[in-house]
Amino acid sequence: MSRRGDPDAGGIILKLLRDQGRCLLLRRVTAEDGGQAWMIVGGTEEIDEEVATAYLEREIKWDRDLWVVEVEDYDKRYELDGPLTT
């Protein structure tokens, strides 16, 4: 599921597609220092794509401006443009 949100608003969730129907969801957040960072959604591990889709559908109902960006990352080489935070 990829989705375009409002060009001037809305959160961003990055969905990294992995092998065997798994994926990693990351949400763009503001770090303690005020900079941008990424936070893993739902813990620290990959989740089933069905679980991810259900989560995204719930989030879209709450935030109609939400952006969802899918990246095929089967080799786990994708590099984030900011730090990973908890």
C-alpha positions, -999 to 999 in steps of 0.1 A, spaced: 0 0 0 14 33 -11 -4 65 -5 0 102 -12 -11 125 16 -15 163 16 16 179 1 19 204 30 8 183 59 5 148 73 28 122 88 51 99 69 53 61 73 80 42 54 72 6 46 103 -15 39 92 -46 21 113 -77 31 113 -114 22 85 -139 29 57 -113 32 74 -94 60 80 -57 63 94 -30 86 73 1 93 90 33 103 73 66 112 89 100 108 92 117 142 107 147 157 138 138 179 145 153 213 170 177 197 143 190 173 157 172 143 140 145 122 143 108 130 126 75 123 109 53 148 101 16 142 63 11 145 52 -18 167 84 -26 184 118 -34 170 111 -62 145 97 -69 111 60 -77 110 37 -96 86 25 -75 57 -11 -83 66 -5 -68 101 12 -38 85 -17 -32 61 -43 -33 90 -22 -8 110 -19 15 80 -56 14 73 -63 24 110 -38 52 108 -52 65 75 -87 67 91 -71 88 119 -48 110 96 -63 115 61 -31 134 52 -8 105 59 19 96 34 28 59 30 60 52 10 68 16 1 104 5 -7 115 -29 -19 143 -37 5 147 -74 2 185 -72 8 181 -49 38 203 -22 23 180 8 25 197 37 43 175 61 63 180 98 59 180 103 96 187 85 129 166 57 143 151 65 176 130 46 202 
